[in-house]
Each structure stands twice: as C-alpha cells, then as structure tokens.
Amino acid sequence: MDDSPDAPGLVAKHSCFHSPEPTKWEPEGSYADRSASVGSPCYEWTHSMGDIVTAITRAGLRIEFLHEFPYTTYKALPILEQGSDRYWWPAPSEPPFPLMFSIRATKS
C-alpha cells in the first residue's frame, strides 16, 4: 500500500507477490519515529502469504494455525488511527484488511 503521508486513502502501490528484484526505497524515519534520520536506502523483498506457508511446509513443519488481524502495532499507513486498545486500525471510512498475522508451526 502507499504509505506516503499524502496518500489519498487505501491505494495499492506495490505488488504483493514475490519478485526476484528488491523494492528500493528511501525511508522517512523509522516505524517508531518518522522524523528519525535513517541515512541510507532500504531494500525489501516481498513474500506473499503463499510463499511463507509453502516455505514452512517444505521445511517439514506442520502449521497449527494462521491468524490474520485487521490492526497493527504501529502507524504503518496514513489511514490508520490509534484505538483505545493502542493498536492502529483503518479509519472507519476504509474497509478492514489484514495488517498483521501470526503463524505457529511445529516439527512433526
């Protein structure tokens, strides 16, 4: 999603599928402090939920659960608002969508 401060709402900006080439971006601070000086570009590779689950099962692990959550622990997108529970949720005008997940796998 577009996480720039002037994003007009929930706007897809990058693919959610794996690519051999990383996404390069110039950070605007960190997740903890948007005004912090980071000083160097970041490179990230996207891994879809399918990539993650497939890697776990190929490693011989058994997935016990996969939970998705419509909130996150920091303001990852400009459309998020902090709730009374201290989590960051989409604004009421936006549809809910997964922002975090938890997965547990065990060795069989």
C-alpha positions in Angstrom: 0.0 0.0 0.0 1.0 3.6 -0.4 2.4 4.7 2.9 3.3 8.2 1.9 1.9 10.9 4.2 -0.2 12.4 1.3 -1.7 9.1 0.1 -5.4 9.8 -0.7 -6.6 6.7 1.1 -6.1 3.0 0.7 -4.0 2.9 -2.5 -2.1 -0.1 -3.8 1.4 1.0 -4.7 3.5 -2.3 -4.9 2.8 -5.8 -5.9 2.0 -8.2 -3.0 3.7 -11.1 -5.0 7.4 -12.1 -4.9 9.8 -10.6 -7.3 13.5 -11.5 -7.7 14.3 -7.8 -7.6 14.0 -6.0 -4.3 12.0 -2.8 -3.8 14.3 0.1 -3.0 13.0 3.0 -1.0 14.3 6.0 0.9 13.0 5.7 4.4 11.3 8.6 6.1 12.3 7.8 9.6 11.5 4.5 11.2 8.3 2.8 12.3 9.0 4.2 15.8 9.8 7.8 14.8 9.0 9.1 11.3 11.3 12.1 11.9 14.4 10.0 12.8 17.3 10.2 10.3 18.0 6.7 8.9 20.5 7.9 6.2 20.6 5.0 3.7 18.1 3.3 1.3 16.3 0.2 2.3 15.9 -2.9 0.1 13.0 -5.3 0.7 11.7 -8.4 -0.9 8.0 -9.2 -0.8 6.9 -12.6 0.3 3.2 -13.5 -0.2 1.3 -15.5 2.3 1.6 -18.4 -0.1 5.4 -18.0 -0.2 5.5 -18.1 3.6 3.2 -21.1 4.1 4.9 -23.1 1.3 8.3 -22.5 2.8 7.1 -23.6 6.2 5.6 -26.8 4.8 8.6 -27.6 2.6 10.7 -27.4 5.7 8.7 -30.3 7.1 6.8 -28.3 9.6 3.1 -28.7 10.3 1.1 -25.5 10.5 -1.1 -25.4 13.6 -2.7 -22.1 12.9 -2.6 -18.9 10.8 -4.4 -15.8 12.2 -4.8 -12.5 10.4 -5.5 -9.3 12.2 -7.1 -6.1 10.9 -4.8 -3.9 13.0 -1.1 -3.4 13.7 1.2 -2.2 16.4 2.4 1.0 14.7 1.1 3.5 12.2 2.2 1.7 9.1 -0.2 3.7 6.8 -1.5 7.2 6.9 -5.1 6.0 7.0 -4.6 4.2 10.3 -5.9 5.6 13.6 -4.9 4.5 17.1 -7.7 2.9 19.0 -8.3 2.9 22.8 -6.6 -0.6 22.7 -3.4 1.2 21.5 -3.4 -0.7 18.2 -3.6 1.0 14.8 -6.8 0.4 12.8 -8.0 1.5 9.4 -10.1 4.7 9.6 -13.9 3.9 9.8 -14.2 5.1 6.1 -11.8 2.3 5.0 -12.7 -1.4 4.7 -10.9 -3.7 7.1 -7.9 -5.6 5.6 -5.1 -7.8 7.1 -2.3 -5.8 8.6 -0.6 -8.5 10.7 -0.6 -12.2 11.0 0.6 -14.9 13.4 1.5 -18.4 12.5 2.5 -21.4 14.5 4.2 -24.4 13.1 5.7 -27.4 14.8 8.1 -30.1 13.7 6.2 -33.4 13.1 
